């Protein structure tokens, strides 16, 4: 994930995201990749929807946390 990670960080810095947001988005995308045991580059919207369902049904995060994951994953999908 190093290449994707570096691209994401660069793109977020260009958009003036805070350091905290950058760390959070990178962690969210890392958790997504770990869940599927694949690079996010190998996945698409189908996996994002599956992961969102997993979060809602199993993890049950606060709405704001789910929204953060959704924004991070959408950002990573370009």
Long-range contacts (C-beta under 8 A, 24 or more apart in sequence): 1-29, 1-30, 1-33, 1-39, 1-40, 4-29, 4-39, 4-40, 4-41, 4-76, 5-29, 8-75, 8-76, 11-75, 12-75, 24-68, 24-72, 25-68, 25-71, 25-72, 25-75, 25-76, 26-72, 28-68, 28-69, 28-72, 28-73, 29-72, 29-73, 29-76, 31-69, 32-69, 32-73, 32-76, 40-73, 40-76, 40-77, 44-77, 45-77, 48-73, 48-74, 48-77
